[in-house]
Amino acid sequence: MDIPQVVSSDRIFDGKLINVRVDRLGLPDGTSYTREIVEYGVAVVLVPVDADGRLLMVCQYRHPTGAWLLELPAGGVDSTDASFEAAAQRELREETGHRGTLTRIGGMYLAPGYSEEYQHIYAATGLVEDALDADEDEDLVLERVPLDDALALVDKGEIRDAKSIAALLMYLRHIGRA
């Protein structure tokens, strides 16, 4: 299969969290079409598990949904981060107040139909308290949720965040339960 060639690319929006560009793609037969692309970059998602086997999840208001969502901690990789692992450790400390031993358990494109965002998924174990201040625009409530309860919340439609659901599946595979 031929990969379309980028004929032109125009950035139409520069924001705090995302940028948006429009790419014109050309096909070998001479036809072309456009695609709007949300630029976010690379992110990390964490599956933090405490000594009692509970997941450290965060509940936060997500304005596009108009609701508070229960999610696994996650965030973007900053230019100041030395590595994906450093970004994961920073996000873990900011959002849960803990640091831990990280194991990469997978990765995925969040929404490849319109975004280039790639997310690295980490299990975090051996957690110890070591908080960093959260970002000023984040209002998070930390919740400790047993794994089976989290899976039941997915089944009931109460965990609705795609990255959290996918990361939970990767974690189940990682621990030999999937």
C-alpha positions as CSV (number, residue, x, y, z in Angstrom):
1,M,0.0,0.0,0.0
2,D,1.3,3.4,-0.9
3,I,1.6,6.0,1.8
4,P,0.2,9.4,0.7
5,Q,2.8,12.2,0.3
6,V,2.3,15.4,2.3
7,V,1.9,18.1,-0.4
8,S,1.4,21.0,2.0
9,S,1.0,21.6,5.7
10,D,-0.5,24.7,7.4
11,R,-0.6,25.3,11.1
12,I,-4.0,26.9,11.8
13,F,-3.9,27.1,15.6
14,D,-1.3,27.3,18.4
15,G,-2.7,26.7,21.8
16,K,-1.5,25.9,25.4
17,L,-2.2,22.2,25.2
18,I,-2.6,21.5,21.5
19,N,-1.8,22.8,18.0
20,V,-3.9,22.1,14.9
21,R,-2.6,21.8,11.4
22,V,-4.2,21.0,8.0
23,D,-2.2,18.6,5.7
24,R,-2.9,18.2,2.0
25,L,-2.1,14.6,1.0
26,G,-1.3,13.5,-2.5
27,L,-1.9,10.0,-3.9
28,P,0.0,8.3,-6.7
29,D,-3.0,8.7,-9.1
30,G,-2.8,12.5,-8.7
31,T,-5.8,13.0,-6.5
32,S,-5.4,14.7,-3.1
33,Y,-7.4,15.3,0.1
34,T,-7.0,17.2,3.4
35,R,-6.7,16.0,7.0
36,E,-7.0,18.1,10.1
37,I,-4.4,17.0,12.7
38,V,-4.3,17.7,16.4
39,E,-0.7,18.0,17.5
40,Y,-0.1,17.0,21.1
41,G,3.0,14.9,20.9
42,V,3.9,12.2,23.4
43,A,2.3,11.4,26.7
44,V,2.6,8.9,29.5
45,V,-0.1,7.0,31.3
46,L,0.5,5.3,34.7
47,V,-1.1,2.3,36.4
48,P,0.1,3.0,39.9
49,V,-0.4,0.0,42.3
50,D,0.0,0.4,46.0
51,A,1.3,-2.2,48.5
52,D,-2.3,-3.4,49.0
53,G,-2.9,-3.9,45.3
54,R,-5.1,-0.9,44.9
55,L,-4.8,1.4,41.9
56,L,-4.1,5.1,42.5
57,M,-6.6,6.9,40.3
58,V,-7.6,10.5,39.9
59,C,-11.0,12.0,39.6
60,Q,-10.9,15.3,37.7
61,Y,-13.3,17.6,35.9
62,R,-12.9,17.3,32.1
63,H,-14.7,20.3,30.5
64,P,-15.2,18.8,27.0
65,T,-17.4,16.0,28.7
66,G,-19.0,18.3,31.3
67,A,-18.2,15.7,33.9
68,W,-15.8,14.5,36.5
69,L,-14.0,11.4,35.2
70,L,-12.2,8.7,37.2
71,E,-8.9,8.1,35.3
72,L,-5.4,6.8,35.6
73,P,-2.8,9.5,36.0
74,A,-1.4,10.8,32.8
75,G,0.2,13.8,31.1
76,G,2.4,15.1,28.4
77,V,6.1,14.7,28.0
78,D,7.7,18.2,28.5
79,S,10.8,19.5,26.7
80,T,12.4,19.5,30.2
81,D,11.9,15.8,30.7
82,A,15.1,13.8,30.1
83,S,13.1,10.7,29.1
84,F,9.6,9.2,28.9
85,E,10.4,7.5,32.3
86,A,11.3,10.9,33.8
87,A,8.0,12.3,32.5
88,A,6.1,9.4,33.9
89,Q,7.8,9.8,37.3
90,R,7.0,13.5,37.3
91,E,3.3,12.9,36.4
92,L,3.1,10.2,39.1
93,R,4.5,12.6,41.7
94,E,2.3,15.6,40.6
95,E,-1.0,13.7,40.3
96,T,-0.7,11.0,43.1
97,G,2.0,12.4,45.5
98,H,4.1,9.2,45.0
99,R,7.1,8.0,43.1
100,G,7.8,4.3,42.3
101,T,9.4,1.7,40.2
102,L,8.3,2.0,36.6
103,T,7.8,-0.8,34.1
104,R,6.8,0.0,30.5
105,I,3.9,-2.2,29.7
106,G,2.8,-0.9,26.3
107,G,2.0,2.1,24.1
108,M,-0.7,3.3,21.8
109,Y,-2.0,6.1,19.6
110,L,-4.8,7.9,21.4
111,A,-7.0,8.8,18.4
112,P,-5.1,8.2,15.2
113,G,-8.0,9.4,13.0
114,Y,-7.2,13.0,13.9
115,S,-4.3,13.1,16.4
116,E,-0.6,12.2,16.3
117,E,-0.5,11.7,20.2
118,Y,1.3,8.6,21.2
119,Q,1.0,7.4,24.8
120,H,3.6,5.2,26.7
121,I,2.0,3.1,29.4
122,Y,3.8,2.3,32.6
123,A,3.0,0.2,35.7
124,A,4.2,1.9,38.8
125,T,4.9,-0.3,41.9
126,G,6.9,0.1,45.1
127,L,5.2,3.5,45.7
128,V,6.5,5.9,48.3
129,E,5.2,9.3,49.1
130,D,7.1,12.1,47.3
131,A,4.8,14.8,46.1
132,L,5.3,17.5,43.5
133,D,2.9,20.4,43.2
134,A,0.2,19.7,40.6
135,D,-0.3,21.9,37.6
136,E,-2.3,25.1,38.5
137,D,-5.1,24.1,36.1
138,E,-5.6,20.6,37.6
139,D,-8.1,19.9,40.4
140,L,-7.5,16.3,41.2
141,V,-9.0,14.0,43.9
142,L,-6.9,10.9,44.5
143,E,-8.9,7.6,44.9
144,R,-7.5,4.2,45.8
145,V,-9.5,1.6,43.8
146,P,-9.0,-2.2,44.0
147,L,-8.3,-3.6,40.5
148,D,-11.5,-5.7,40.4
149,D,-13.5,-2.7,41.4
150,A,-12.0,-0.7,38.6
151,L,-12.8,-3.4,36.1
152,A,-16.4,-3.4,37.4
153,L,-16.6,0.4,37.0
154,V,-15.5,0.0,33.4
155,D,-18.3,-2.6,32.9
156,K,-20.8,-0.2,34.4
157,G,-19.7,2.7,32.2
158,E,-18.4,4.7,35.2
159,I,-14.8,4.6,33.9
160,R,-15.2,6.1,30.5
161,D,-11.8,7.4,29.7
162,A,-10.2,5.4,26.7
163,K,-6.6,5.7,27.9
164,S,-7.5,4.4,31.3
165,I,-9.5,1.5,29.9
166,A,-6.7,0.5,27.4
167,A,-4.0,0.9,30.1
168,L,-6.0,-1.4,32.4
169,L,-6.2,-4.0,29.7
170,M,-2.4,-3.7,29.2
171,Y,-1.9,-4.1,33.0
172,L,-4.1,-7.2,33.1
173,R,-1.9,-8.7,30.4
174,H,1.2,-7.6,32.3
175,I,0.1,-9.4,35.4
176,G,-1.0,-12.5,33.6
177,R,-4.8,-12.0,33.9
178,A,-5.6,-11.4,30.3
